[in-house]
């Protein structure tokens, strides 16, 4: 049986996406203002959530390419 592993770029971008998502949630919850002045704005929370989505989608590309290569037998 062939060993399958996650691409390192998928792991890295997913990790960064989770961090960005957590920061976005903290900023939207209103907790961010006490941590840093830039996190006090609601726009910051929305921007961080959009950034998290972009990071998740960026990480998905190497994963999809890996799966396609495995199906092809490469």
N, C-alpha and C positions, 0 to 999 in steps of 0.2 A: 504494500500500500504506500502510495506517495504522500510524503509529509507536506501539508499545506500551511503556509504561514502568512501573516498579514504583511503587506508592504510597509517598510519603515516610514515612507512619506504619508501613508494613510494614518498610521499611529500618531505621527507628529502633528499633522493637520487636525486630526480629531481631538487630540489633547489641547491644542491651542483654541479650537472651537469651543470646547467645554469651558475653558477659562474665560473666553470672551463672553459666552452665554451667562456664566455666573456673574461676571462684572455687570453685564447688562441688566440682569434681574435685580442685583443689588442697587443699581442706579435707579431703576424704575420703582423699586420699593421705597425709595427715599432714605435708605440707610447710607448711601454713598456720599452724601454731603458731609457727614461727620468724618469720613475717611479721607476725602480729598475734595477740594473745591470744584474740580472739573466734573466730578460725579454727581454734583447737585442738580444738574440740568437734566430734564426728561429726554431731551434730544440725544444726550450721551448714551442713555440706556437703549434707545431705539437704534442708534448707530452701532452699538456693540452687539446687539442681537442680529442685525443685518450682517455684520462682520462675521459673527459665529456661523450663520447660515452659509456665507461664502466660503468659509474655511471647511465646513463639512462637505460642501459640494466639490471643493478643490481636492480634498482627501479621497473622495469617491472615485475620481478618475483613475488613479493607479490601481485601486481595488478592482474596478471593472475591467481594466486592461489585463490585470493578472488572471482574473476569472476567464476571460475570453481566450487568453493564451493557454490556460490549462485545459479548456475544452477542445482546443485545436490540437493539443498534444505537444506543444512546444516546450 
